[in-house]
Amino acid sequence: MTYTLPILRPAATAPDDAPTFRGQSALRLVGVQDLSRDGTLTERAVDANRDAVFLAAPAPLAGLAMTRPAIMGIVNVTPDSFSDGGRYASHDRALAHARLLLQEGADILDIGGESTRPGAVEVAVEDEIARTAPVIAALRANDVRAPISIDTRKAAVARAALKAGADIVNDVSALTWDRDMGPLVADAGVPVCLMHAQGTPQTMQKNPKYNDVRFDVHDRLIGALRRAEAAGIARGNVILDPGIGFGKTVGHNLALLSHLAMLHSAGCAILLGASRKRFIGTISGADDTDARLAGSLAVALQGAAQGAQILRVHDVIETRQALSVWQALSENQENGGT
């Protein structure tokens, strides 16, 4: 099997005839690498027919155009999330934090009531619903119109969240935890994010192994995409997430980040969620999750440079500033700009 890795450059430094990559004004497609598991690598020029998936912009998701990276702000209504567990566990604090993230520039809110950090225990459905649905309903009651994502593996939780006003389902199990999730999403006609994870939160960081993480994760996500389509979910409503930190070593994470653009071959939007993750601390020596902002921004910009359409982050205002500068530097400015 051949895997295709698009080679991207900022529009400002790319050849004038290089095509725009997936409708993103900041990126140009300057070439392609065809890769295989036996180590074969072939570099070639862009072929308009063969590489058509890289030239077409994805359809809007939940009303958002996917022509530049969208920021998904994290709202953990949990006592035990790895970075901010307990800070926003109450209804009022979660609501205030969600409003703050929108003021800081979040395009999407991702609201979750169950931690999936390494070692986390499962939360009862009723408790997860009680944590999340009232926050979503309150945001809608207060005239919040931004897309809201429910971060859950459970169909009953997703159903309650959609009823309360959520627009997107973010399933870290990629429809494998609850067999009712696929039909629910299909019937609702909403976007779903399918994330790769090896193992469960209780086991995923216990010596994770792959034949080649780049290709293994790609194949698993393509399998998840097929599973979604078999359930009746349109491909245009599928978002793919490589699951940084979910059953991966530091080396695995770095390999996935350097080959993130390979996932674009599926024609789906890509979500990258690496904010404050442990591998950033391991590389930088920042043990405290709150001290990983700079590393998180570096990874976010790497994701943007690889064409990721959604960046899931804790630090919205800082990520917004970094992306604004990156976008200005990357876009082609005629005559040097003004």
The 8 nearest C-alpha neighbors of each residue, nearest first, counted from 0:
[[1, 35, 2, 36, 34, 37, 33, 214],
 [0, 2, 35, 34, 33, 3, 36, 39],
 [3, 1, 34, 33, 35, 0, 4, 261],
 [4, 2, 33, 32, 261, 34, 5, 1],
 [3, 5, 261, 32, 31, 260, 33, 6],
 [6, 4, 31, 7, 260, 30, 32, 3],
 [7, 5, 30, 31, 29, 28, 4, 8],
 [8, 6, 28, 27, 29, 5, 26, 305],
 [7, 9, 27, 26, 13, 10, 28, 29],
 [10, 8, 329, 26, 11, 12, 25, 13],
 [9, 11, 331, 26, 330, 13, 25, 27],
 [10, 12, 331, 330, 329, 9, 13, 332],
 [13, 11, 10, 9, 14, 8, 331, 329],
 [12, 14, 10, 8, 11, 9, 15, 27],
 [15, 13, 17, 16, 12, 29, 10, 27],
 [14, 16, 17, 13, 18, 10, 12, 11],
 [15, 17, 14, 18, 13, 29, 27, 19],
 [16, 18, 14, 29, 15, 27, 28, 13],
 [19, 17, 27, 28, 16, 20, 54, 29],
 [18, 20, 27, 22, 26, 28, 21, 23],
 [19, 21, 27, 28, 54, 22, 26, 23],
 [22, 20, 56, 55, 54, 53, 23, 19],
 [21, 23, 56, 66, 20, 19, 24, 55],
 [24, 22, 66, 25, 67, 21, 20, 26],
 [23, 25, 26, 330, 22, 19, 66, 10],
 [24, 26, 330, 329, 10, 23, 9, 326],
 [27, 25, 9, 10, 20, 23, 24, 8],
 [26, 28, 19, 20, 10, 8, 18, 7],
 [27, 29, 7, 20, 18, 30, 17, 6],
 [30, 28, 17, 6, 7, 27, 8, 45],
 [31, 29, 44, 6, 45, 28, 43, 5],
 [30, 32, 5, 6, 43, 4, 42, 45],
 [31, 33, 42, 4, 41, 3, 34, 43],
 [32, 34, 3, 41, 2, 40, 1, 4],
 [35, 33, 40, 2, 1, 39, 3, 32],
 [36, 34, 1, 39, 37, 38, 2, 0],
 [35, 37, 38, 34, 39, 214, 211, 0],
 [38, 36, 35, 39, 34, 40, 0, 1],
 [39, 37, 36, 35, 40, 34, 41, 33],
 [38, 40, 35, 37, 34, 41, 36, 33],
 [41, 39, 34, 33, 38, 32, 42, 35],
 [42, 40, 33, 32, 43, 34, 39, 31],
 [41, 43, 32, 31, 33, 40, 44, 30],
 [44, 42, 31, 30, 32, 41, 45, 33],
 [43, 45, 30, 31, 46, 42, 29, 32],
 [44, 46, 30, 31, 47, 50, 43, 29],
 [45, 47, 49, 50, 48, 44, 51, 43],
 [48, 46, 51, 50, 49, 45, 54, 53],
 [49, 47, 51, 46, 50, 52, 45, 54],
 [48, 50, 46, 51, 47, 45, 52, 53],
 [51, 49, 52, 47, 46, 48, 53, 45],
 [50, 52, 54, 48, 53, 47, 49, 55],
 [51, 53, 50, 54, 266, 55, 264, 263],
 [54, 52, 21, 51, 50, 55, 20, 263],
 [53, 55, 21, 51, 20, 52, 19, 56],
 [56, 54, 21, 52, 53, 22, 57, 51],
 [55, 57, 21, 22, 58, 54, 66, 65],
 [58, 56, 65, 55, 59, 268, 21, 267],
 [57, 59, 235, 60, 56, 65, 64, 236],
 [60, 58, 64, 63, 62, 65, 57, 61],
 [59, 61, 63, 62, 58, 64, 190, 236],
 [62, 60, 63, 146, 166, 59, 190, 167],
 [61, 63, 60, 59, 64, 146, 145, 58],
 [64, 62, 59, 60, 61, 65, 69, 106],
 [65, 63, 59, 66, 62, 60, 58, 67],
 [64, 66, 67, 59, 308, 63, 57, 68],
 [67, 65, 23, 22, 64, 68, 24, 56],
 [68, 66, 23, 65, 308, 69, 24, 64],
 [69, 67, 308, 309, 303, 307, 70, 310],
 [70, 68, 309, 106, 308, 310, 67, 71],
 [69, 71, 310, 105, 106, 309, 311, 72],
 [70, 72, 311, 107, 108, 310, 105, 106],
 [71, 73, 108, 312, 105, 313, 109, 311],
 [74, 72, 109, 313, 312, 108, 75, 110],
 [73, 75, 110, 109, 76, 97, 111, 93],
 [76, 74, 111, 77, 110, 73, 112, 87],
 [77, 75, 88, 112, 87, 111, 130, 93],
 [76, 78, 88, 75, 112, 79, 84, 85],
 [77, 79, 85, 84, 88, 80, 76, 86],
 [78, 80, 84, 77, 85, 114, 81, 83],
 [81, 79, 84, 114, 82, 83, 77, 116],
 [80, 82, 116, 84, 83, 79, 114, 288],
 [83, 81, 288, 80, 84, 275, 289, 276],
 [82, 84, 86, 80, 81, 85, 75, 79],
 [85, 83, 80, 79, 78, 77, 86, 82],
 [84, 86, 78, 88, 87, 77, 79, 83],
 [87, 85, 84, 83, 88, 92, 78, 89],
 [88, 86, 93, 92, 76, 85, 89, 75],
 [87, 89, 76, 77, 85, 78, 86, 93],
 [90, 88, 92, 87, 91, 93, 76, 130],
 [89, 91, 93, 92, 94, 134, 88, 130],
 [90, 92, 94, 93, 89, 95, 87, 134],
 [93, 91, 87, 95, 89, 94, 90, 96],
 [94, 92, 87, 96, 90, 91, 95, 89],
 [93, 95, 91, 97, 92, 96, 134, 90],
 [94, 96, 92, 98, 97, 93, 91, 99],
 [95, 97, 99, 93, 98, 94, 92, 100],
 [98, 96, 94, 100, 99, 95, 93, 74],
 [97, 99, 101, 95, 96, 100, 102, 94],
 [100, 98, 96, 102, 101, 97, 103, 95],
 [101, 99, 103, 97, 102, 98, 105, 72],
 [100, 102, 105, 98, 104, 103, 99, 97],
 [103, 101, 99, 100, 104, 98, 105, 316],
 [104, 102, 316, 100, 101, 315, 99, 105],
 [103, 105, 101, 102, 316, 106, 319, 100],
 [106, 104, 101, 70, 72, 107, 100, 71],
 [105, 107, 70, 69, 71, 104, 145, 108],
 [108, 106, 71, 146, 105, 147, 145, 72],
 [107, 109, 147, 72, 71, 148, 73, 110],
 [110, 108, 148, 73, 149, 74, 72, 147],
 [111, 109, 74, 149, 150, 75, 148, 108],
 [112, 110, 150, 75, 113, 76, 149, 131],
 [111, 113, 127, 76, 77, 130, 131, 75],
 [114, 112, 111, 122, 77, 127, 115, 121],
 [113, 115, 80, 116, 119, 79, 77, 112],
 [114, 116, 200, 119, 113, 117, 80, 118],
 [115, 117, 119, 114, 81, 200, 118, 80],
 [118, 116, 200, 119, 201, 115, 204, 203],
 [119, 117, 201, 200, 116, 120, 202, 115],
 [120, 118, 116, 117, 115, 200, 201, 114],
 [121, 119, 122, 118, 201, 200, 114, 115],
 [120, 122, 123, 119, 113, 114, 115, 200],
 [123, 121, 113, 127, 124, 120, 126, 112],
 [124, 122, 126, 125, 127, 121, 128, 113],
 [125, 123, 127, 126, 128, 122, 156, 155],
 [124, 126, 128, 127, 123, 129, 156, 122],
 [127, 125, 129, 123, 128, 124, 130, 122],
 [126, 128, 112, 124, 130, 129, 125, 123],
 [127, 129, 125, 156, 131, 130, 126, 132],
 [130, 128, 126, 127, 131, 125, 132, 133],
 [129, 131, 127, 128, 112, 76, 126, 132],
 [130, 132, 128, 134, 133, 112, 129, 127],
 [131, 133, 160, 135, 134, 128, 163, 136],
 [134, 132, 136, 135, 131, 137, 129, 130],
 [135, 133, 137, 131, 132, 136, 94, 138],
 [134, 136, 138, 132, 137, 133, 163, 164],
 [137, 135, 163, 133, 139, 134, 138, 140],
 [136, 138, 140, 134, 139, 135, 133, 141],
 [139, 137, 141, 135, 143, 140, 136, 134],
 [138, 140, 143, 142, 136, 141, 137, 135],
 [141, 139, 137, 138, 142, 136, 143, 135],
 [140, 142, 138, 139, 143, 137, 136, 144],
 [143, 141, 139, 140, 144, 138, 137, 145],
 [144, 142, 139, 138, 141, 145, 140, 98],
 [143, 145, 142, 146, 139, 138, 147, 141],
 [144, 146, 143, 107, 147, 106, 108, 101],
 [147, 145, 107, 166, 61, 144, 108, 148],
 [148, 146, 108, 165, 166, 107, 109, 167],
 [147, 149, 167, 109, 168, 165, 166, 108],
 [148, 150, 168, 110, 169, 109, 111, 151],
 [149, 151, 111, 169, 110, 170, 109, 148],
 [152, 150, 170, 153, 149, 169, 111, 157],
 [151, 153, 170, 176, 172, 171, 177, 154],
 [154, 152, 156, 151, 155, 177, 157, 180],
 [153, 155, 180, 157, 156, 179, 158, 177],
 [156, 154, 158, 157, 153, 159, 124, 128],
 [157, 155, 159, 128, 158, 154, 153, 160],
 [156, 158, 154, 160, 155, 159, 161, 153],
 [157, 159, 155, 161, 156, 160, 154, 162],
 [160, 158, 162, 156, 157, 161, 132, 163],
 [159, 161, 163, 132, 157, 162, 165, 158],
 [162, 160, 165, 164, 158, 163, 159, 157],
 [161, 163, 159, 160, 164, 158, 165, 132],
 [164, 162, 136, 160, 161, 132, 135, 159],
 [163, 165, 161, 162, 136, 135, 160, 139],
 [166, 164, 161, 147, 160, 148, 167, 163],
 [165, 167, 147, 146, 148, 189, 61, 161],
 [168, 166, 148, 190, 191, 189, 165, 147],
 [167, 169, 191, 149, 148, 170, 192, 150],
 [170, 168, 150, 192, 191, 149, 151, 148],
 [169, 171, 152, 172, 151, 173, 193, 192],
 [172, 170, 194, 173, 193, 152, 169, 195],
 [171, 173, 170, 175, 174, 176, 152, 194],
 [174, 172, 193, 194, 170, 171, 175, 223],
 [175, 173, 172, 176, 180, 181, 177, 170],
 [176, 174, 172, 173, 177, 178, 152, 180],
 [177, 175, 172, 174, 152, 178, 153, 173],
 [178, 176, 179, 180, 175, 153, 174, 154],
 [177, 179, 180, 175, 176, 181, 174, 182],
 [180, 178, 177, 181, 182, 154, 183, 153],
 [179, 181, 154, 183, 178, 177, 182, 174],
 [180, 182, 184, 183, 230, 179, 174, 185],
 [183, 181, 185, 184, 180, 230, 179, 186],
 [184, 182, 180, 186, 181, 185, 187, 179],
 [185, 183, 187, 181, 186, 182, 188, 189],
 [184, 186, 232, 182, 188, 231, 183, 187],
 [187, 185, 183, 188, 184, 182, 231, 189],
 [188, 186, 184, 185, 189, 183, 161, 182],
 [187, 189, 185, 186, 184, 190, 232, 236],
 [188, 190, 187, 167, 184, 166, 191, 236],
 [191, 189, 236, 167, 237, 168, 60, 192],
 [192, 190, 168, 237, 169, 167, 238, 236],
 [191, 193, 238, 169, 239, 170, 237, 168],
 [194, 192, 173, 239, 170, 240, 238, 171],
 [195, 193, 240, 171, 173, 242, 241, 239],
 [194, 196, 242, 241, 220, 240, 216, 173],
 [197, 195, 245, 242, 246, 198, 194, 172],
 [196, 198, 246, 203, 245, 199, 195, 207],
 [197, 199, 203, 202, 196, 246, 200, 201],
 [198, 200, 202, 201, 203, 197, 196, 117],
 [201, 199, 117, 118, 203, 115, 202, 119],
 [200, 202, 118, 199, 117, 119, 203, 120],
 [203, 201, 199, 205, 200, 198, 204, 118],
 [202, 204, 246, 198, 199, 200, 205, 197],
 [205, 203, 246, 202, 206, 207, 117, 247],
 [204, 206, 202, 203, 207, 246, 201, 198],
 [205, 207, 204, 208, 203, 248, 246, 247],
 [208, 206, 246, 247, 205, 204, 203, 248],
 [209, 207, 206, 210, 247, 212, 246, 248],
 [210, 208, 211, 212, 215, 207, 251, 216],
 [209, 211, 212, 215, 208, 214, 213, 36],
 [212, 210, 209, 213, 214, 215, 36, 216],
 [211, 213, 215, 209, 214, 216, 251, 210],
 [214, 212, 211, 255, 215, 216, 217, 254],
 [213, 215, 217, 216, 212, 211, 218, 36],
 [214, 216, 212, 218, 217, 213, 211, 219],
 [217, 215, 219, 218, 214, 213, 212, 220],
 [216, 218, 214, 220, 215, 219, 221, 213],
 [219, 217, 221, 215, 216, 220, 214, 222],
 [220, 218, 222, 216, 221, 217, 215, 223],
 [219, 221, 223, 222, 217, 218, 224, 216],
 [222, 220, 224, 218, 223, 219, 217, 225],
 [221, 223, 219, 225, 220, 224, 218, 226],
 [224, 222, 220, 226, 221, 225, 173, 227],
 [225, 223, 221, 227, 226, 222, 220, 228],
 [224, 226, 228, 222, 227, 223, 229, 221],
 [225, 227, 223, 229, 224, 228, 222, 230],
 [228, 226, 224, 230, 225, 232, 229, 223],
 [227, 229, 232, 231, 225, 230, 226, 233],
 [228, 230, 226, 231, 227, 225, 232, 224],
 [231, 229, 227, 228, 181, 182, 232, 226],
 [230, 232, 228, 185, 229, 233, 227, 182],
 [233, 231, 185, 228, 227, 230, 234, 236],
 [232, 234, 235, 236, 228, 231, 237, 185],
 [235, 233, 237, 236, 232, 228, 267, 224],
 [234, 236, 233, 237, 58, 267, 57, 190],
 [237, 235, 190, 234, 233, 191, 189, 238],
 [238, 236, 191, 234, 235, 190, 192, 267],
 [239, 237, 192, 268, 269, 267, 191, 193],
 [238, 240, 269, 193, 192, 270, 194, 268],
 [239, 241, 194, 270, 242, 271, 269, 193],
 [242, 240, 195, 194, 243, 216, 239, 271],
 [243, 241, 195, 245, 194, 240, 196, 244],
 [242, 244, 245, 252, 273, 241, 272, 247],
 [245, 243, 247, 246, 242, 252, 276, 248],
 [246, 244, 196, 242, 247, 243, 203, 197],
 [245, 247, 203, 197, 204, 207, 196, 244],
 [248, 246, 244, 251, 245, 207, 252, 249],
 [247, 249, 251, 250, 252, 207, 246, 244],
 [250, 248, 252, 278, 251, 253, 247, 281],
 [251, 249, 253, 248, 252, 254, 247, 255],
 [250, 252, 248, 254, 247, 249, 253, 212],
 [251, 253, 249, 255, 250, 254, 243, 247],
 [252, 254, 256, 250, 255, 251, 257, 249],
 [255, 253, 251, 257, 252, 256, 250, 258],
 [256, 254, 258, 252, 253, 257, 259, 213],
 [255, 257, 259, 253, 258, 254, 252, 302],
 [256, 258, 254, 255, 259, 253, 260, 301],
 [259, 257, 255, 256, 260, 261, 254, 213],
 [258, 260, 256, 261, 255, 257, 262, 305],
 [259, 261, 305, 262, 258, 263, 4, 5],
 [260, 262, 4, 259, 263, 258, 3, 264],
 [261, 263, 260, 264, 259, 265, 217, 269],
 [264, 262, 265, 261, 266, 260, 267, 53],
 [263, 265, 262, 266, 261, 52, 3, 53],
 [266, 264, 263, 267, 262, 221, 52, 224],
 [265, 267, 264, 263, 52, 268, 57, 53],
 [268, 266, 265, 238, 237, 269, 235, 263],
 [267, 269, 238, 308, 239, 57, 270, 266],
 [270, 268, 239, 307, 308, 238, 240, 309],
 [271, 269, 309, 240, 310, 239, 307, 308],
 [272, 270, 310, 240, 311, 273, 309, 269],
 [271, 273, 311, 274, 310, 270, 243, 312],
 [274, 272, 276, 243, 271, 275, 295, 298],
 [273, 275, 295, 312, 276, 272, 313, 311],
 [276, 274, 291, 288, 295, 273, 277, 279],
 [277, 275, 274, 273, 278, 279, 244, 280],
 [276, 278, 280, 279, 281, 275, 244, 288],
 [277, 279, 281, 280, 249, 276, 282, 244],
 [280, 278, 282, 277, 281, 276, 294, 283],
 [279, 281, 285, 283, 284, 277, 278, 286],
 [282, 280, 278, 284, 279, 283, 277, 285],
 [281, 283, 279, 280, 284, 278, 285, 249],
 [284, 282, 280, 285, 281, 279, 294, 291],
 [283, 285, 280, 281, 282, 286, 279, 287],
 [286, 284, 280, 283, 287, 290, 291, 281],
 [285, 287, 280, 284, 288, 290, 281, 277],
 [288, 286, 290, 289, 285, 291, 280, 82],
 [287, 289, 290, 291, 275, 82, 286, 285],
 [288, 290, 287, 291, 292, 82, 275, 285],
 [291, 289, 288, 287, 292, 285, 286, 293],
 [292, 290, 275, 294, 288, 289, 293, 295],
 [293, 291, 295, 294, 290, 296, 275, 289],
 [294, 292, 296, 295, 291, 297, 290, 298],
 [295, 293, 297, 291, 296, 292, 279, 298],
 [294, 296, 292, 274, 298, 293, 297, 275],
 [295, 297, 299, 293, 294, 298, 300, 292],
 [298, 296, 294, 300, 295, 299, 301, 293],
 [297, 299, 301, 295, 296, 300, 302, 294],
 [300, 298, 296, 302, 301, 297, 295, 303],
 [299, 301, 303, 302, 297, 298, 304, 296],
 [302, 300, 298, 304, 299, 303, 297, 305],
 [301, 303, 299, 305, 300, 307, 304, 298],
 [302, 304, 300, 306, 307, 305, 301, 299],
 [303, 305, 301, 302, 306, 300, 7, 26],
 [306, 304, 302, 260, 303, 307, 259, 301],
 [305, 307, 303, 304, 308, 302, 260, 26],
 [308, 306, 269, 303, 302, 309, 305, 270],
 [307, 309, 68, 269, 65, 268, 69, 306],
 [310, 308, 270, 69, 68, 307, 70, 271],
 [311, 309, 70, 271, 71, 270, 272, 312],
 [310, 312, 71, 272, 72, 271, 70, 309],
 [313, 311, 274, 72, 314, 73, 71, 310],
 [312, 314, 73, 72, 315, 274, 311, 275],
 [315, 313, 312, 317, 316, 318, 292, 72],
 [314, 316, 318, 317, 319, 313, 103, 105],
 [315, 317, 103, 319, 318, 314, 104, 320],
 [316, 318, 320, 319, 315, 314, 321, 296],
 [317, 319, 321, 315, 320, 316, 322, 314],
 [318, 320, 316, 322, 317, 321, 315, 323],
 [319, 321, 323, 317, 318, 322, 316, 324],
 [322, 320, 318, 324, 319, 323, 325, 317],
 [321, 323, 325, 319, 324, 320, 326, 318],
 [324, 322, 320, 326, 325, 321, 319, 327],
 [323, 325, 327, 321, 322, 326, 328, 320],
 [326, 324, 322, 328, 323, 327, 329, 321],
 [327, 325, 329, 323, 324, 328, 322, 330],
 [328, 326, 324, 325, 329, 330, 323, 25],
 [329, 327, 325, 326, 330, 324, 11, 9],
 [328, 330, 9, 25, 326, 11, 327, 10],
 [331, 329, 25, 10, 11, 327, 328, 326],
 [330, 332, 11, 10, 333, 329, 25, 12],
 [333, 331, 336, 335, 330, 334, 11, 327],
 [334, 332, 335, 336, 331, 11, 337, 330],
 [335, 333, 336, 332, 337, 331, 11, 330],
 [334, 336, 333, 332, 337, 331, 11, 330],
 [337, 335, 332, 334, 333, 331, 327, 330],
 [336, 335, 334, 332, 333, 327, 331, 328]]
